[in-house]
Structures are given as structure tokens and as C-alpha cells.
Amino acid sequence: MKYILVTGGVISGIGKGIIASSIGTILKSCGLRVTAIKIDPYINIDAGTFSPYEHGEVFVLNDGGEVDLDLGNYERFLDINLYKDNNITTGKIYQHVINKERHGDYLGKTVQVVPHITDAVQEWVMNQAKVPVDDDKKEPQICVIELGGTIGDIEGMPFVEAFRQFQFKAKRENFCNIHVSLVPQPNATGEQKTKPTQNSVRALRGLGLSPDLIVCRSAKPIEMAVKEKISMFCHVEPEQVIFIHDVSSTYRVPILLEEQGIIKYFKQRLNLPIDDQPSDLLMKWKKMACRYERLLKVCSIALVGKYTKLSDCYASVFKALEHSALAINYKLDLMYIDSTELECSMEAENSVKYHQAWHKLCKADGILVPGGFGIRGTEGKLQAISWARTKKKPFLGVCLGMQLAVVEFARNCLNWQDANSTEFDPDTKNPVV
């Protein structure tokens, strides 16, 4: 088994999930069987009870596991089916170790972070890496592990220590580390700064891990001089520094990685039985990415929700719409509308926001109302649903959106004025949901 550890520096949310997924896609295109593990250093057992603003949307796996949305990226990019144990959290590890301690497995020993927690992490990774995730039910050959958070975070320390030990257990030719870092470009000078990356790599080395590849994220393409500077100060060859700038589609990322010789590097570094050239799978991927960028016809969909300040809150809805639009050769224009801004009370409170929200809704080709919890914003969602029904706009209600469509129809077509869901009004005379 070959292991590729993806760590992140400078800031969280830098795109480690897309980088990890893209590396997996490239290796899969070379004919290798790939699996993926996401490590989240928070103490929650799973992502099921998070606020969408904390970590974005929860991704639900086939086995019912409620996990981080990065596992959704792995499944989409790699065309695999993962399990709840492919998402490791601090809570899961500590629960596992404490259960063993209560059972008497460590009798006579003082249970500590090192070696008991770190051993549990390594054991979990080795066991989960062997679980088949493809339709052919064969054991994977490569496991891509993404360590959430940022190097230097106090909660991530036990995991970093676990992998510091693990690199010797797995042997050098079976383990490599990719460090994803930020190269900021302040507007005042326009100069691309390498110091945050230097500091991040120094912190990683201080913890006992040396990056084999440094993936530099930036807003704009990075200049060659910057690459040479990072190579010199971070003690790696220039070909070990990879640049990924912001692109119009995340599906362009595997192509950027492949163009910078990542297949040749992995073949040598991990002694992989592959050709230097990718297969037809990556050619198909290239065609899809190019098609995505050349789309001319636009389809605008209004997403009327409560968590619209962060697009990751509705990641699955966005991806489903994006894939559907691509399938019929349309470019998706997804307009996020805060449902509270459609309510009559908003007109008195902030008429500009109110009219802007309604303007967006009126110009949309279709309206989608996704899931949500609690009564806040439901009146605005009902207004949007009523608009879609009376103006004959294509409408899709998902979860709470579908329930509110039933409420709206009962109120306005059946004249059951107090029709409601018992979630919002337990005493309603017409509990249609």
C-alpha cells in the first residue's frame, strides 16, 4: 500500500480537498486503484450536528455516515463509494481508545497521547486503506489521506505525530507528503509573497515531516522567480514546487497538476508500476473541463435558502445543478437568495435588500428551495414558492422546500389558512406535514 498525506499551511480552506481528489484522479487515470481518508481534528464524533456556517454542508454516505463535504469531492472525482470510517475525527479516535481502556486492553498501562492515540490513528488508517471502494471489490493500491486544518494547530498535533512515526513504519518508498500552502499577493504592491509558505514548511519540518511536493495556491498564476525562491528556501527541487491558481472550474485542477509533471514524479518517488503518460480517462477529463469553459448558453437558477452567505452550505445542490447544466451544455448561473430578504418585514427594515432579492428571483429561469431547520426564513421561502406556482416558473423543493410547497398549496389553493408543519406549529388544525 502506498500512502500520500496531504497537509495544509497558512490558512484552512485552501483547497486541500480538491488537491487530494485531483491527485487521486490522476493516479486512477494511470490504472491504479485509489481510496481516500479525511482526518478532521475536531472532537465531534461526526459532522451531523454542525452549523452549515462552521464547516459547510454535511455529506451523507451510502452507509448513512454523516461526514465532511470533502468526502463528497473524493466520491465525485474518483467515482468511488466511501464509508463512515473513511472520515476520522479526534472524537472517534479518543472514543475508540477510551473504550479499549475501559475494556481492560491497556491493563497496568498509563494511557497517553503517545503511543496510544498515535498508534490508534496509524492502525485505523492502515485498516481503512485496505477496504475496497470500487465496484470490482479489489483492495486499493494507493490511499490519499487529507489532514484537515492547518499545520501548527494544537488539535492537529497528535495526527502529525502519528504520521511522523508512520513514515518510518510504511518505509520511504511507500509514503509521501504533499503540503498545500498559500502564496498571497497584497494589492498594495502586487508582489507574490513566499514568506508564509517558508514559515509553514519550517513548522512542518519542525514537527518531523518533510514535504515531497509543495503545492502553492494563489489567486493568479505564479511567476517562475517565485518558484525558484520557494525551492531554495524550502529545501526542495524546483520540480517539487507545483502551482495551482484560482480557475473557473475545479475540474481544471487535475489537468494543471498533470501538466506540471506530477505523474513522472509519483512514478519515481513511490516506485509505481505506471506509464509516464495518462490514460484515456484523463483525456476525457480534459475534454469535459474544456467543454465546461466554452459553454455559451446560460441557465439561471435562484436558490432560496437561509445559509446563503457561504456557498459550501449547499454544496450538494450546487454540484447537482452544475453537473445537470453541463450535461445539456448550459453554463449555470446560480443566484443565492437569502429567504429572509423576500419577507414583507424586510421591505420596512431594508427596502434595498428586499427589492434586490425580488429582482434576482424574478429574472431566474427556475427556483430551487433546499432543506433547512427552524422557522426563521420560512415565510420568504413560501413567498418564493407561491411566485413560482403562480408565474409557472420551474420549481424544485428539496426536503424542507418540498414540505413548504405542500404548505403553500394547502394555504393558497385549498384555503386552509393555518396549514403548516408540526415542526413550526404543533397545534395547527391542518398539519399537512
CORMOSUL-V50568 format. One record per pair of residues at least 12 apart in sequence whose ideal C-beta (glycine too) atoms are under 7 Angstrom apart, sorted by the first residue. I is the first residue (numbers start at 1). GAP is how many residues later the second one is. Records with the same first field share a line. If there is no record, write none. Layout:
# CORMOSUL-V50568
I: GAP  GAP
This chain:
# CORMOSUL-V50568
1: 128  142  173
2: 139  140  172  268
3: 140  142  167  171  172
4: 19  138  140  141  172  174
5: 140  142  158  172
6: 13  14  138  139  140  141  172  174
7: 140  144  170  172  197
8: 142  143  172
9: 141  142  170  172  188  191  195
10: 140  171  172  186  187  190
11: 139  171
12: 137  138
14: 166  168  203
15: 165  202
16: 130  164
17: 53  56  129
18: 55  232  235
19: 161  196  225
20: 16  124  126
21: 52  53  56  57
22: 55  231  232  235
23: 121  234
24: 12  50  53  54  120
25: 52  53  229  260
26: 228  231  232  236  237  252  256
27: 115  239
28: 50  253
29: 249  250  252  253
30: 233  244  245  248  249
31: 243  248
32: 109  110  240  242
33: 101  105  107  108
34: 44  106  108  110
35: 45  94  98  105  108
36: 38  42  46  50  108
37: 49  51  88  91  106  108
38: 30  32  33  48  49  108  110
39: 49  106  107  108  109  120
40: 28  47  49  108
41: 49  107  108  112  114  115  118
42: 47  48  113
43: 47  48
44: 45  47
45: 44  46  47  50
46: 19  20  21  43
47: 19  20  21
48: 18
52: 255  258  261
53: 254  257  260
55: 13
56: 13  254  256  257  259
57: 12  255  256  257  258  259
59: 12  13  257
61: 21  22  23
62: 19
63: 20  21
65: 18  19  22
67: 17  20
68: 19
69: 243  246
70: 76
71: 15  16
72: 243  244
76: 243
80: 53  54
81: 52
82: 51
83: 48
85: 43
86: 42
88: 36
90: 65
93: 24  27  28
96: 24
97: 14  19  20  23
113: 45
114: 47
117: 41
118: 40  43  44  47
121: 37  38  41
122: 40  43  44  47
125: 20
129: 14
147: 12
151: 49  52  53
152: 51
160: 47  49
163: 46
164: 43  44  45
173: 97  98
174: 96
176: 36  93  94
177: 32  33  34  35
178: 33  34  35  37
179: 22  25  32  35
180: 35  37
181: 15  16  19  33  35  36
182: 14  35
183: 14  33  34  35  39  43
184: 12
185: 33  34  35
192: 26  30  31  34
194: 32  35  36  39
197: 17  19  33  37
198: 35  36
201: 13  33
211: 25
212: 28  57
213: 27  29
214: 16  20  22  26  27
215: 27  29
216: 14  25  26  27
217: 27
218: 25  27
219: 26  27
220: 25
221: 22  24
222: 21  23
227: 14  16
239: 22  26
242: 15  18  20
244: 12
248: 45
249: 40  43  44
251: 34  37  38  41
252: 37
254: 28  31
255: 30  31  34
258: 20  24
263: 13  15
264: 12
292: 34
295: 34  35  36
297: 32  33  34
298: 32  33  35
299: 26  31  33  34  66
300: 33  35  63  64  65
301: 20  31  33  63  64  65  67
302: 33  35  58  59  62  65
303: 14  31  32  33  34  65  67
304: 33  35  63  65  76  77  80
305: 34  65  67
306: 33  66  70  71
308: 28  29  30
311: 25
314: 56
317: 51  53  81
318: 16
321: 13
335: 25  29
337: 20  23  24
338: 19
339: 38  41  42  45
340: 36  37  40
341: 12  13  16  39
342: 15  16  19  38  41  42
343: 36  37  40
361: 23  26
366: 27  28  29
367: 17  21  26  28
368: 28  30
369: 12  15  16  28  32  35
370: 28  29  31
371: 27  28  29  30
372: 28
375: 49
378: 26  46
381: 20  23
382: 22  25  26
385: 12  19  20  23
386: 22  26
389: 19
403: 18  30
406: 26  27
407: 12  13  14  25  26
410: 20  22
416: 14
418: 12
419: 13
421: 12
